[in-house]
Amino acid sequence: GVNSKSSAIQNYCLVDLSEQIKAATKDSHVRAENTQLMLNYQKGQITQTQYKLLLCSLYEIYRALEAELDRNADHPAVQPIYFPQELARLETLELDLEHFFGPHWRKRITVPAATHKYTQRLREIGKNSPNLLVAHAYTRYLGDLSGGQVLGKITQKSLGLSGNKGVFFFSFPGVTSPNRFKQLYRSRMNSIELTEQQRREVLDEATRAFEFNIEVFDDLQKMLSITEEASSEFHEIQSKTFSSSPVLQFALGVGITLATVGIGVYAF
Ligand code: HEM
């Protein structure tokens, strides 16, 4: 009857999840690669300040992601892609942070608002929609196993680091061949049973996962330009900080005018 026909359509898998997720996030990947932070990175223009700030955000992101994966390790949509031995990044990030910030690194963690938003989303879906965790695990771990490998070498070279010190985050001793592991990971993703509706939600969440990363990179870039400008003259900071907002620029102009008039009147 009609019901068996529609359920047959629903259960028939035209395309693998791994193919769909790659296609769905293709444009987002291009945008992530083209954020100022990633462009600087690819040119080998990463400073220690930039890298330390990036590590802080990655630490908060993986702390949330891995806590939620651990909590849902037995969930049917997590269990197939749960590879803590091979993939877990939290301890590597702790080692890298300790290398740069010393034993009291925990007190030195600073992250922008975008990182908080990202980790809140991770904790929320870990509690309420564990089906969606695969989208986030895919975005981070397969990225780390792909472009991340190049970024690791660039970091090592740019910061003049010897061995793995400070760049443990990029190394996966439990993964002999990143390409073969990515294939295994994709086949595990494809074994997760999802309804069409759930699958669409996973694909949407994957583009959102990229979006969160892009926002983190943009926020980090802003934090860095503020840090770098802090040593400049006040008027330079003023012009750069307010250049994006005509309203603020106007308000500031009015404020300065009033203050000048005020000082003028007072002086008389
Ligand atoms: C400088 C920045 C980046 C470069 C140069 C880069 C480069 C690459 C390369 C070469 C691949 C392999 C493509 C393939 O095997 O077909 C890849 C895959 C991937 N990248 Fe990136 N990437 C960058 C940034 C990012 C970021 C910021 C994310 C997400 C946070 C990300 C997530 C991914 C994912 C999930 C894959 C796996 C795609 C798949 O096979 O399904 N990448 N990247």
Boltz pocket constraint, residues with backbone or C-beta under 6 A from the ligand:
constraints:
  - pocket:
      binder: B
      contacts: [[A, 18], [A, 21], [A, 22], [A, 29], [A, 32], [A, 33], [A, 38], [A, 39], [A, 41], [A, 42], [A, 138], [A, 139], [A, 140], [A, 142], [A, 143], [A, 144], [A, 146], [A, 147], [A, 148], [A, 150], [A, 209], [A, 210], [A, 213]]
      max_distance: 6.0
